[in-house]
Amino acid sequence: MTNTGTAYAVIMAGGSSTRFWPLSRSTRPQPLLALGPGARSLLRATAARSSGMLPLTRPLI
């Protein structure tokens, strides 16, 4: 991708997260959970992975 001037990083972060219950609750939704080594939230880890493709100055979450 050579022209990233009109590109946006879209990160899907919604839903009820019933498969992660009881870790995921209404006060701590699944995208904010820190799972596995490194203890970054799923949302932060996804943003970091996508930053290699597009600048994250205009992410849509």
Secondary structure as UniProt FT lines:
FT   TURN            5..6
FT   STRAND          9..10
FT   HELIX           18..20
FT   TURN            21..23
FT   TURN            26..27
FT   HELIX           30..32
FT   TURN            37..38
FT   HELIX           42..50
FT   TURN            51..53
FT   TURN            56..57
FT   STRAND          59..60
//
